[in-house]
Amino acid sequence: ARKPRLDHSLMVEEPGSDLENGVAAVHPDKADELGVMSADIVRLRGKRSRETLCTLEVDEKVPIGSVWLSRTTRDIVRTPAGQSLKVYHCDKVKPGLRVQLSPVKDADGGLSIEEILEQVVKPHYVGAEAGGAGRPIHVGDIIRLRHGASMVECHVDETEPRRRCLVTEETELEMSD
């Protein structure tokens, strides 16, 4: 007897509440069907094979065939609300040794590279570990972080191990011009 194929395709929707970047929310029944639990790392595959990693959140308010994503996450996978993308469990994500970032021109909030790293990026990643294994990050991601009244954007250029990793307290974060 063959196992039935899982339907990994979910409709992207605007979140019903504030959803942090790097988080994907699904209905508990869909999470069970996909074999994932809250706080698992999932791989999102959008248009033109664009990928990113997210931490899964389970929410009863999300329609069963849908996934809630922040605008930044939708932009990374190039999938607007109303279109579908694929969601897969991703359990082979290792803690990162090094992550290379670069600020997006005209989106640096008037801060120097050192200030972006110390005041914005490090607090976002290192301060987020409460009870978790770290935040997932993928080469090609755009990170949008609020700093006061301005928004700071950084591009993920390189990770070690290659392509994707978890940013932990031990991960060396670097900024380049």
N, C-alpha and C positions, 0 to 999 in steps of 0.2 A: 504494500500500500504506500503510495506516494504522499508525502506531506503536502498540504495545500500551500500554494505560494502566498507569502505575506504581501499585503498591499502597503508598500512603503510610501506611496504617493499621498500627500496631504495638501489641502487647500490652505494657502497663506492668508491669514486675516490680521487686521489691526488688533492689537491687544485691547482687552476690555478694561485693563488697568495698567498702571505704569509697569513696564517690563524692562528690566535692565538689559543693556547690550550683552550679548553672549549667553542669553537664556532663551530657550525654546519651551513653550508651554503647550501641553497636549491634554486631552481628556484621559482620566484613569483607565477607562476601557481600552482606548487606543494604545496606551502605554503597555498594558497587559498583553494585548495582541502582538505588539512589536517586541515584547520580551525586555522592556526597559523599565527602570524605576526612577523615581525622583532622585536627582543629584547624579545620575549617570551622564556620561559624556556621549553626545550624539553627533553624527556627521550629517550635515545638510548638503544636499546636492541640488543646485538650482540650474538656471539657464546656462547654456554653453559650458556645462560641466564645472561651473564655479562652485567651490566648496568652502565650508567653514565648519568649525566645531562650536558646539554650544553645550551648556549644562542644562539638563532636562528638568523641567518643573511640571508637576501634575496639578491640574486645576479642573474642578467639576464644571466651571463656567465655559470652558472651551468646547465648541461643538465637536462631536466625535471624529469627523473626517477632516478636522482642521488643525492648524498649528498657529499659535500666536508668536509673532516675532517683532522685535523693535525695528524701527525704521533703518537703523544702521545695519542690522543683520540682514534685512531684506535687500539693502543696497549692495552688500558684499556678495550675496548669491544672485544678484540681479533678477530678483523675483518679486514683483510688486504684489500687493494685496489683491486677491481675486484669481491668482494663478497658482499652479501646484508646483511642489518640489518634493524630493525624496528625503526621507529621514531614516537613518540607519544607526544601530548601536555601534559604538566605537570604543572597544575596551583595550586597545593596544596603544594608548597614548601615554608616553613616558614623561617623567618630570624633565623639564628643560634645563640644560646646562647654561645656555646663552641664547638671548633673543636680541636681534638687531632691529631697531626701529629708526624711522626718519620722519621728521615733521612734514606735514603737507604745507606747501607754500601758501601764504595768506591765511592760514588757519592755525597760527601758533599763539594766538591770544596776546601778542606783544611780548612773549616770554622768550628768554634765551633757551638754547638747547639744554643746558644744565638745569635751568628752572623747570622746564617741561618734565624732564626726567625725575627730579627730586620732589617737585611739588604736585605733579599731576599723575604721571605714569606709575611710579613706585607705590604711592598710597592706594591707587586703584587695584593693583595686582597683589601686593603684599598684604594690604589690609583686608582683602577679601577672603582670606583662607579660613575663616572661623569654622572649624569642624570639617573642612573639605580638603581635598588633595591639591588644590590650586585651580587657577582659571585656565581653560583651554585657549590656545592661540594657534593660528594657522597662517602660513606665509601667504601674503596677498591681502590679508585682512586690513581694513581701515578701522582704527580705534578712535572713536569720538568721545571725548571726556569733557565735562563741564568744569571750568575753573572760574569761579566767581560768576560774572555776567557773560563771560565769553566761552566759546567752544574751542577746544584744542583737538586737532586731528593728527594722527600718526599712522604711518604705513608700516606694516610688518614686512621687513625685507628678507630676514633670514632667521632660522631657528636651528638649534643644535639640541637634540637630534633633528634631522632634516624634515622639512615640511610642516610638522605640527608637534606641539608639546604642551605640557602643563606648566604654567608659570607658578613657581613656589618661592618661598623665602630664599632658597639657595640659588635660584636662577639669576644669572648675571644679566641685567638689562642694560643695553647700550643704545645711545642715540648717535646718529651721524647726520651730516649736513645734507 
